[in-house]
Amino acid sequence: MGDNRHSFVHHALGGGSVADVLLWRRWCASVTLLVSSTALWILFERAGYNVLSFIANVMLLLVVILFFWAKSASLLNRPLPPIPDLEVHEESVVKAADTMRVWINHVLMIAHDIAIGGNLKLFVKVSIVLWLISYVGSFFNLLTFIYMGILFSLSVPLLYDKYQDQIDDKLILAQKVIQTQYRKIDDNVLRKISRSSNKEKKTQ
């Protein structure tokens, strides 16, 4: 049972090296991600270092190192820098484009249902989600939000992997409460609004 549970969580995260890192199965890579993201957050957020200046300085340092490495290698008969073939393959571009196309079509379908179809329930759901994102975003800037996302990614899957049964019970209970409240709102508010709008259309 435990192996099935672990394989389920691992498979839900993609089943690859990313899942291993998020579940702390590659301990060294997980620690490296946590320490590097924390260091970058402190550097940019607390020390006030500029992101663009940091990227430019890092690129400049790499270019200088590689340039002098190549020059010294030719003079001293040493091997050249081990730089991989810097080329974007067509398959990677096609996969990325297909993924983006699916997401864009999904967003356009939602926009069509709201604007043309007049889907009131979908409009309320999208409005609530966007309002929550705006509300949470007012407390954090983008860098802090990304850093918090990394912390959640390194903690939530691991906790769920260890305490899946208890978390599932709480989630089922919360889902029942949310569904009950949503039915009340749907019966008392949304349906009345949709009925009144339909009556106005018929009278016109």
C-alpha positions in Angstrom: 0.0 0.0 0.0 2.8 2.4 0.9 4.6 1.7 -2.4 1.4 2.4 -4.4 0.9 5.6 -2.5 4.5 6.8 -3.1 4.3 5.8 -6.7 1.0 7.7 -7.1 2.5 10.9 -5.6 5.6 10.5 -7.7 3.6 9.8 -10.9 1.4 12.8 -10.2 4.5 15.0 -10.1 5.6 13.7 -13.5 7.6 10.7 -12.4 11.0 12.1 -13.5 13.9 13.9 -11.9 11.7 16.9 -11.0 9.5 14.6 -8.9 12.6 13.1 -7.2 13.7 16.6 -6.3 10.3 17.7 -5.0 10.0 14.6 -2.9 13.6 14.9 -1.6 14.6 11.6 -3.1 17.6 13.4 -4.6 18.6 15.0 -1.3 21.6 16.9 -2.7 19.6 18.5 -5.5 16.7 19.4 -3.2 19.1 21.1 -0.7 20.9 22.9 -3.6 17.6 24.2 -4.9 16.5 25.4 -1.4 19.8 27.0 -0.5 20.2 28.7 -3.9 16.7 30.1 -4.0 17.0 31.4 -0.5 20.3 33.0 -1.3 18.9 34.7 -4.4 15.8 35.9 -2.5 18.0 37.4 0.2 20.3 38.9 -2.4 17.5 40.6 -4.4 14.9 41.2 -1.8 16.8 42.1 1.4 20.1 43.4 0.0 18.3 45.3 -2.7 20.4 44.0 -5.6 19.0 44.5 -9.1 18.0 41.4 -11.0 19.0 42.8 -14.4 22.4 43.9 -13.1 23.0 40.5 -11.4 22.2 38.6 -14.7 24.4 41.0 -16.7 27.3 40.6 -14.3 27.0 36.8 -14.2 26.9 36.7 -18.0 29.9 39.0 -18.2 31.9 36.9 -15.8 31.1 33.7 -17.7 32.0 35.3 -21.0 35.4 36.6 -19.6 36.2 33.2 -18.1 35.3 31.3 -21.3 37.3 33.7 -23.4 40.5 33.5 -21.4 40.0 29.8 -21.0 39.9 29.3 -24.8 42.9 31.6 -25.4 45.0 29.9 -22.7 44.0 26.5 -24.0 45.2 27.3 -27.5 48.5 28.6 -26.2 49.1 25.8 -23.7 47.7 23.0 -25.8 45.0 22.4 -23.2 41.4 21.2 -24.0 38.8 23.8 -24.8 36.0 24.7 -22.4 33.5 21.8 -22.2 30.6 23.8 -23.7 27.7 21.7 -25.0 26.1 22.2 -28.4 24.0 25.4 -27.9 21.1 24.6 -30.1 17.4 24.5 -29.6 15.9 21.3 -31.2 12.8 21.5 -33.2 11.1 18.8 -31.1 11.5 20.9 -28.0 10.0 24.0 -29.7 7.0 21.9 -31.0 6.3 20.4 -27.6 6.4 23.8 -25.9 4.2 25.3 -28.6 1.7 22.4 -28.2 1.5 22.9 -24.5 1.1 26.7 -24.9 -1.6 26.1 -27.5 -3.6 23.9 -25.1 -3.5 26.5 -22.3 -4.3 29.4 -24.6 -7.2 27.6 -26.2 -8.5 26.7 -22.7 -8.3 30.4 -21.6 -10.0 31.5 -24.8 -12.8 29.0 -24.3 -13.4 30.3 -20.8 -13.4 33.9 -22.1 -15.9 32.8 -24.9 -18.2 31.2 -22.4 -18.2 34.3 -20.2 -18.4 37.0 -22.9 -20.6 35.3 -25.5 -22.3 32.5 -23.6 -23.1 34.5 -20.6 -22.1 31.8 -18.2 -22.8 33.4 -14.8 -21.3 30.6 -12.7 -18.1 30.5 -14.6 -17.9 34.3 -14.4 -18.3 34.2 -10.6 -15.6 31.5 -10.3 -13.1 33.4 -12.5 -13.8 36.6 -10.7 -13.2 35.0 -7.3 -9.9 33.4 -8.5 -8.6 36.6 -10.1 -9.6 38.6 -7.0 -7.8 36.1 -4.7 -4.7 36.3 -6.9 -4.8 40.1 -6.8 -5.4 40.1 -3.0 -2.5 37.8 -2.4 -0.3 39.7 -4.9 -0.9 42.9 -3.0 1.1 41.5 0.0 4.1 40.1 -2.0 6.1 41.2 -5.0 6.8 38.8 -7.9 10.2 37.6 -6.5 8.8 36.8 -3.1 5.8 35.0 -4.7 8.2 32.8 -6.8 10.3 32.1 -3.7 7.2 31.1 -1.7 6.2 28.9 -4.6 9.5 27.1 -4.5 9.2 26.6 -0.7 5.7 25.2 -1.1 6.9 22.9 -3.9 9.6 21.5 -1.7 7.3 21.0 1.3 3.7 20.3 0.3 4.4 17.2 -1.9 6.7 15.8 0.8 4.1 16.3 3.5 1.3 14.9 1.3 3.5 11.9 0.5 3.9 11.1 4.2 0.5 12.0 5.5 -1.7 11.3 2.5 -4.5 9.5 4.4 -5.0 12.2 7.0 -4.8 15.0 4.4 -7.3 13.2 2.1 -9.8 12.9 5.0 -9.5 16.7 5.7 -9.8 17.5 2.0 -12.9 15.4 1.6 -14.5 17.2 4.6 -13.5 20.6 3.3 -14.8 19.7 -0.2 -18.2 18.8 1.3 -18.4 22.1 3.2 -17.5 24.1 0.1 -20.0 22.2 -2.0 -22.7 22.8 0.6 -22.0 26.5 0.7 -21.8 26.7 -3.1 -25.2 25.1 -3.5 -26.6 27.6 -1.1 -25.1 30.5 -3.0 -26.2 28.9 -6.3 -29.8 28.4 -5.1 -30.2 31.8 -3.4 -28.2 34.2 -5.6 -27.0 32.8 -8.9 -30.2 31.2 -10.1 -32.3 34.2 -9.2 -29.9 36.5 -11.2 -30.0 34.1 -14.2 -33.8 33.9 -14.0 -34.2 37.7 -13.9 -31.8 38.1 -16.8 -33.7 35.5 -18.8 -37.0 37.3 -18.1 -35.5 40.6 -19.3 -34.3 39.0 -22.5 -37.8 37.5 -23.1 -39.5 40.9 -22.5 -37.1 42.6 -25.0 
